[in-house]
Amino acid sequence: MQTTPHVDAITLDSHHRPSGISDRFAFGFVKLLRFFADTFFAKRYGHRAVVLETVAAVPGMVGGMLNHLKSLRRMQDDRGWIKTLLDEAENERMHLMTFIEIAKPNALERLLILLVQGVFFNAFFVLYLLAPKTAHRVVGYFEEEAVVSYTQYLAEIDAGRHENVAAPEIAIAYWKLPQQARLRDVVIAVRADEAGHRDVNHRFADELATGQMRPIGA
């Protein structure tokens, strides 16, 4: 089960300033994805979450798998990266399972999920093979945008433009929320998760850039 940091324990406006071609590519790519998401979903944040979380759960699985194989080939310790990345993938999957209960995807969105996930998985797999630092930077920027989106979602709930429905049971169990928890509590918990993934992936990118990889928790 996930234990989510309190909202005051995370930095909402953290941003890694792009430096060099790799960072600028990652930043530009994520901003392009953001443009398409904003255009397609507008303020339908629940439906946006359903589609985007199917993509967000891909990088951790790809990164965990490739680091697992690298650890086997080199017969070297992975410094905790594999578990961290696989935990990230599982966490993003639980976001999806939660928002499916809140915003039921229609047939068009289900088709979009199939197409986007198929393209993104293969593209990210190749990117991670060729440039793992850039791949982690992409995820870092992707999570920055996720924090922004969930903050906007929260504002819509607080303004009464989205109904603050009861939290799904799956979310209450996963984040250990009180039984009376509402959608607002779920969004805060998910946003905290995304902020954590943002910081971890930017750290991984920095360490790959400098060649100074530290064990997780160091």
Summary of the structure (lengths in Angstrom):
residues: 218
radius of gyration: 17.1
end to end distance: 23.1
largest distance: 55.0
contacts: 658
relative contact order: 0.18
helix: 75%
strand: 1%
